[in-house]
Amino acid sequence: MRKIGSIFLLILLLTITAGCGEKPTTNAEGEDKTGEVKKVIVGTGTQFPNICFIDENGKLTGYDVEVIRAIDKLLPEYEFDFKTMEFSNLLLSLETKKIDMIAHNMAQNEERKKKFLFNDETYNYSPLYITVNVDTDDVESLDDLHGRKIIVGATSNAAVFLEKYNNEHSNKINIVYAGQGSDDATTQLKNGRVDATLATPFAVDFSNKAVDAEQKVVGDIIINSKVYFLFNKAESELKEQVDEALKQLKENGTLANLSKKWLGDDYSVESN
């Protein structure tokens, strides 16, 4: 009897130990994941219309957010969690490893490429146009903005582009950097404190419907940036897994459907 009891106890202990070996967790959709899971902190924002924002129900959503959630479903070995912050804090947070990647409509530039790792698969094209008040009729190009104020986000690709333009054109444009509240681009453009900004058609449509921004896009595309996720240099394996997931989302139509839902058209392919 003692021998049988000892065997039963050993089996019971092995069963309990085996059960403790799997760690349940949840992904960005709140679904259970089981096994060894690596947590990935994704830095994003809350004030980019249709890209990453808080909806009327208080939920973080938008194209970039939902693409991450779709990737999360395809990569059971990772758990993607969002951390929201001001856009100007994203790069510093990535550099200091407070976050592992950025999902915020990020385009490549040389300064970013020196410090960070971009994935290979673009998941969005972001066509930026000159955007003015609906009553403005004398602006069609950057040359028309010489001597005027144009507002952009600090450290944004639009800011980098305009700073380079100014270096090549004797600082003809007065660049203003957007803040929050009464200093944001929408408010300053509407009240006439600035003359223009650079924005996508889908952002303009959203702002006009949401807050009666009274904006319109004019002229040709100024920048048609390829959009990527941004990673720490050490996260090459994560970057490769995200690229594989994006390929699947392109092939099965998920990326195109998300773009149409949130951006009004399929911006997962390049505009003509």
DALINGI-V786525 format. One record per residue. RES is the residue in one letter. PSI is psi in degrees with one decimal (NA if undefined). D_LAST is the distance of its C-alpha to the last C-alpha in Angstrom with 1 decimal. Layout:
# DALINGI-V786525
res=RES psi=PSI d_last=D_LAST
res=RES psi=PSI d_last=D_LAST
This chain:
# DALINGI-V786525
res=M psi=-40.5 d_last=81.7
res=R psi=-38.8 d_last=80.7
res=K psi=-42.9 d_last=78.7
res=I psi=-41.5 d_last=76.8
res=G psi=-37.9 d_last=76.2
res=S psi=-40.4 d_last=74.8
res=I psi=-43.0 d_last=72.5
res=F psi=-42.0 d_last=71.2
res=L psi=-40.5 d_last=70.6
res=L psi=-43.5 d_last=68.7
res=I psi=-42.1 d_last=66.4
res=L psi=-42.5 d_last=65.9
res=L psi=-40.0 d_last=64.9
res=L psi=-37.9 d_last=62.5
res=T psi=-43.6 d_last=60.8
res=I psi=-43.0 d_last=60.4
res=T psi=-42.3 d_last=59.1
res=A psi=-38.3 d_last=56.6
res=G psi=-31.3 d_last=55.4
res=C psi=-11.4 d_last=54.9
res=G psi=-19.5 d_last=52.7
res=E psi=132.6 d_last=49.6
res=K psi=108.9 d_last=47.9
res=P psi=142.9 d_last=46.2
res=T psi=-176.8 d_last=43.3
res=T psi=153.1 d_last=40.3
res=N psi=-169.4 d_last=36.6
res=A psi=-17.8 d_last=34.0
res=E psi=-0.6 d_last=34.5
res=G psi=11.4 d_last=38.2
res=E psi=148.3 d_last=38.9
res=D psi=136.8 d_last=41.8
res=K psi=141.4 d_last=41.2
res=T psi=141.2 d_last=44.3
res=G psi=-169.9 d_last=45.1
res=E psi=114.8 d_last=44.3
res=V psi=131.5 d_last=41.2
res=K psi=125.8 d_last=39.6
res=K psi=135.1 d_last=38.5
res=V psi=119.5 d_last=35.1
res=I psi=117.6 d_last=34.8
res=V psi=116.5 d_last=31.3
res=G psi=131.7 d_last=30.8
res=T psi=-177.5 d_last=28.6
res=G psi=-173.9 d_last=28.8
res=T psi=4.4 d_last=29.6
res=Q psi=21.6 d_last=27.9
res=F psi=105.5 d_last=24.1
res=P psi=127.5 d_last=23.1
res=N psi=-9.1 d_last=21.8
res=I psi=-57.5 d_last=21.5
res=C psi=110.7 d_last=25.2
res=F psi=169.1 d_last=27.7
res=I psi=123.1 d_last=31.1
res=D psi=-175.9 d_last=31.0
res=E psi=-15.8 d_last=33.7
res=N psi=7.3 d_last=35.8
res=G psi=16.5 d_last=35.8
res=K psi=136.9 d_last=33.6
res=L psi=124.4 d_last=31.2
res=T psi=-166.9 d_last=27.9
res=G psi=170.8 d_last=24.1
res=Y psi=-53.1 d_last=21.2
res=D psi=-40.9 d_last=22.3
res=V psi=-45.6 d_last=25.9
res=E psi=-28.6 d_last=25.3
res=V psi=-42.9 d_last=23.4
res=I psi=-42.4 d_last=26.5
res=R psi=-35.7 d_last=28.8
res=A psi=-39.5 d_last=27.0
res=I psi=-41.7 d_last=27.5
res=D psi=-38.9 d_last=31.0
res=K psi=-29.4 d_last=31.8
res=L psi=-11.7 d_last=30.9
res=L psi=81.3 d_last=32.9
res=P psi=-17.9 d_last=36.5
res=E psi=-7.0 d_last=37.7
res=Y psi=151.7 d_last=36.0
res=E psi=113.8 d_last=36.5
res=F psi=119.9 d_last=33.6
res=D psi=141.9 d_last=35.0
res=F psi=142.9 d_last=33.2
res=K psi=115.2 d_last=34.5
res=T psi=146.8 d_last=33.1
res=M psi=173.1 d_last=33.4
res=E psi=145.9 d_last=32.1
res=F psi=-40.0 d_last=28.9
res=S psi=-15.9 d_last=30.9
res=N psi=-7.5 d_last=33.2
res=L psi=-49.7 d_last=30.8
res=L psi=-41.0 d_last=30.7
res=L psi=-39.5 d_last=34.5
res=S psi=-35.9 d_last=35.2
res=L psi=-41.8 d_last=33.3
res=E psi=-36.7 d_last=35.1
res=T psi=7.8 d_last=38.4
res=K psi=29.7 d_last=37.7
res=K psi=-21.3 d_last=38.2
res=I psi=163.1 d_last=35.0
res=D psi=-23.9 d_last=33.6
res=M psi=165.9 d_last=29.9
res=I psi=134.4 d_last=27.4
res=A psi=92.7 d_last=24.9
res=H psi=51.3 d_last=23.4
res=N psi=47.1 d_last=19.6
res=M psi=130.7 d_last=20.6
res=A psi=159.6 d_last=18.6
res=Q psi=144.5 d_last=20.2
res=N psi=166.9 d_last=22.2
res=E psi=-38.7 d_last=25.2
res=E psi=-43.7 d_last=27.8
res=R psi=-38.1 d_last=26.8
res=K psi=-26.6 d_last=26.5
res=K psi=-33.5 d_last=30.1
res=K psi=-28.5 d_last=31.5
res=F psi=174.8 d_last=29.5
res=L psi=124.4 d_last=27.9
res=F psi=145.6 d_last=24.3
res=N psi=168.6 d_last=23.6
res=D psi=-32.8 d_last=21.4
res=E psi=112.4 d_last=19.3
res=T psi=143.3 d_last=16.5
res=Y psi=1.3 d_last=16.7
res=N psi=150.2 d_last=14.1
res=Y psi=132.4 d_last=11.1
res=S psi=91.0 d_last=12.3
res=P psi=116.0 d_last=10.3
res=L psi=129.5 d_last=13.3
res=Y psi=157.3 d_last=13.9
res=I psi=130.4 d_last=17.3
res=T psi=128.3 d_last=19.3
res=V psi=173.3 d_last=22.5
res=N psi=147.2 d_last=25.3
res=V psi=-21.9 d_last=24.8
res=D psi=-3.3 d_last=27.5
res=T psi=123.8 d_last=26.0
res=D psi=2.6 d_last=25.0
res=D psi=23.4 d_last=25.2
res=V psi=124.3 d_last=22.3
res=E psi=-17.8 d_last=18.8
res=S psi=171.7 d_last=18.6
res=L psi=-31.3 d_last=20.5
res=D psi=-31.2 d_last=23.0
res=D psi=-12.4 d_last=24.0
res=L psi=6.3 d_last=25.0
res=H psi=128.4 d_last=27.5
res=G psi=3.4 d_last=30.8
res=R psi=172.9 d_last=29.3
res=K psi=133.4 d_last=28.9
res=I psi=130.8 d_last=25.7
res=I psi=134.2 d_last=26.3
res=V psi=165.6 d_last=24.6
res=G psi=136.1 d_last=26.0
res=A psi=138.8 d_last=28.3
res=T psi=0.4 d_last=27.1
res=S psi=163.5 d_last=23.5
res=N psi=-31.4 d_last=20.6
res=A psi=-40.8 d_last=20.0
res=A psi=-44.4 d_last=23.7
res=V psi=-42.6 d_last=23.5
res=F psi=-46.5 d_last=20.7
res=L psi=-35.4 d_last=22.7
res=E psi=-40.0 d_last=25.9
res=K psi=-41.4 d_last=24.6
res=Y psi=-44.7 d_last=23.4
res=N psi=-38.1 d_last=26.9
res=N psi=-30.3 d_last=28.6
res=E psi=-8.1 d_last=27.0
res=H psi=35.9 d_last=27.6
res=S psi=39.7 d_last=31.2
res=N psi=46.2 d_last=30.4
res=K psi=-28.3 d_last=29.2
res=I psi=138.9 d_last=27.7
res=N psi=104.5 d_last=30.0
res=I psi=128.1 d_last=28.4
res=V psi=138.5 d_last=30.0
res=Y psi=131.3 d_last=29.8
res=A psi=145.3 d_last=29.7
res=G psi=-146.4 d_last=32.7
res=Q psi=162.8 d_last=33.7
res=G psi=-122.9 d_last=35.1
res=S psi=-9.8 d_last=35.6
res=D psi=6.0 d_last=33.8
res=D psi=166.3 d_last=30.5
res=A psi=-42.5 d_last=27.3
res=T psi=-47.4 d_last=27.4
res=T psi=-44.7 d_last=31.0
res=Q psi=-35.4 d_last=31.0
res=L psi=-38.5 d_last=28.2
res=K psi=-37.7 d_last=29.8
res=N psi=3.5 d_last=33.3
res=G psi=10.2 d_last=32.1
res=R psi=-21.9 d_last=33.1
res=V psi=165.6 d_last=29.7
res=D psi=-22.4 d_last=27.3
res=A psi=169.2 d_last=23.9
res=T psi=179.4 d_last=22.1
res=L psi=127.2 d_last=18.7
res=A psi=162.9 d_last=17.3
res=T psi=154.1 d_last=14.7
res=P psi=-38.7 d_last=14.4
res=F psi=-32.7 d_last=16.3
res=A psi=-38.9 d_last=18.9
res=V psi=-45.3 d_last=19.5
res=D psi=-43.3 d_last=19.9
res=F psi=-47.6 d_last=22.3
res=S psi=-38.9 d_last=24.3
res=N psi=-38.8 d_last=24.7
res=K psi=-37.6 d_last=26.1
res=A psi=-42.6 d_last=28.1
res=V psi=17.7 d_last=29.8
res=D psi=56.8 d_last=28.9
res=A psi=-19.3 d_last=27.1
res=E psi=47.9 d_last=26.4
res=Q psi=160.1 d_last=22.9
res=K psi=151.5 d_last=19.8
res=V psi=147.9 d_last=16.5
res=V psi=157.5 d_last=16.2
res=G psi=-158.5 d_last=14.3
res=D psi=169.6 d_last=11.1
res=I psi=128.3 d_last=9.9
res=I psi=-46.8 d_last=13.0
res=I psi=129.5 d_last=12.5
res=N psi=81.3 d_last=9.9
res=S psi=138.6 d_last=12.8
res=K psi=137.2 d_last=13.5
res=V psi=135.6 d_last=16.3
res=Y psi=168.7 d_last=19.6
res=F psi=154.2 d_last=23.2
res=L psi=134.5 d_last=25.8
res=F psi=162.5 d_last=29.2
res=N psi=151.5 d_last=32.5
res=K psi=-29.9 d_last=33.0
res=A psi=-7.5 d_last=35.7
res=E psi=45.1 d_last=33.5
res=S psi=-36.2 d_last=32.1
res=E psi=-44.4 d_last=33.4
res=L psi=-43.8 d_last=31.8
res=K psi=-43.2 d_last=28.5
res=E psi=-39.0 d_last=28.7
res=Q psi=-39.4 d_last=29.7
res=V psi=-41.2 d_last=26.9
res=D psi=-43.0 d_last=24.4
res=E psi=-39.7 d_last=26.2
res=A psi=-41.0 d_last=26.0
res=L psi=-38.2 d_last=22.3
res=K psi=-41.9 d_last=21.9
res=Q psi=-41.3 d_last=24.1
res=L psi=-30.6 d_last=22.2
res=K psi=-44.4 d_last=18.9
res=E psi=-37.6 d_last=21.0
res=N psi=2.9 d_last=22.9
res=G psi=-2.0 d_last=20.1
res=T psi=-43.5 d_last=21.6
res=L psi=-44.0 d_last=18.7
res=A psi=-41.5 d_last=16.3
res=N psi=-41.1 d_last=19.2
res=L psi=-39.8 d_last=20.0
res=S psi=-44.4 d_last=16.5
res=K psi=-39.7 d_last=16.6
res=K psi=-47.4 d_last=20.2
res=W psi=-27.8 d_last=19.9
res=L psi=-5.3 d_last=16.5
res=G psi=-6.3 d_last=16.0
res=D psi=173.5 d_last=12.9
res=D psi=90.3 d_last=12.0
res=Y psi=10.4 d_last=10.9
res=S psi=-9.9 d_last=12.6
res=V psi=155.9 d_last=9.4
res=E psi=135.7 d_last=6.5
res=S psi=149.3 d_last=3.8
res=N psi=NA d_last=0.0
